[in-house]
Amino acid sequence: MTELVELVDQAARGAEAAQRELYRRFRPAVVRLAGGFMALDRDEVEDVVQETFIRAFQSLSQLRDVASFQPWLFSIARNRARTRLEARG
């Protein structure tokens, strides 16, 4: 857990290597989560994944408890998937 906290802290300070590592570690889980929204096609899932990480990295300095990075990231992904579905009408 300490390694994750350090990675998140570094990524929050703009360290691209830390951001890439977080993306590498968590992308598969975010893909599975977004893919669980059956109405999304493969391209939409990929869009949700990209939007999730962009928003996460832009807002990372606002994360109060860096140990809660994963649930926070997943909530962003769920919200992005829901927003995409709502935009369809």
Residue, then its C-alpha position, 0 to 999 in steps of 0.5 A: m500500500t505504501e508504494l501506491v501512496e507514493l505513486v499517487d503522491q508523485a502523480a499528483r505532483g505531475a510526475e509522468a512516470a508515476q501517472r503512466e504506472l498508475y494507468r498501467r496498473f489500473r487500466p484493466a480494472v477500469v476497462r472491466l468496470a466500464g465494460g460492465f455497462m452493457a449498452l456501451d460498445r468497445d469504442e465507448v468503453e475506451d473513451v470512458v477509460q481515457e476520460t476517467f484517467i484524464r479527469a483523475f490526473q487533473s483532479l489528483s491534487q484534490l484527493r484527500d486520502v491517497a490510500s483511497f485512490q482506487p475507489w475514487l478512480f472507479s467512481i470517476a469511471r462509473n460517472r463517466a460511463r453514466t454520463r455517456l449513456e445519458a448523453r445518448g438519450 
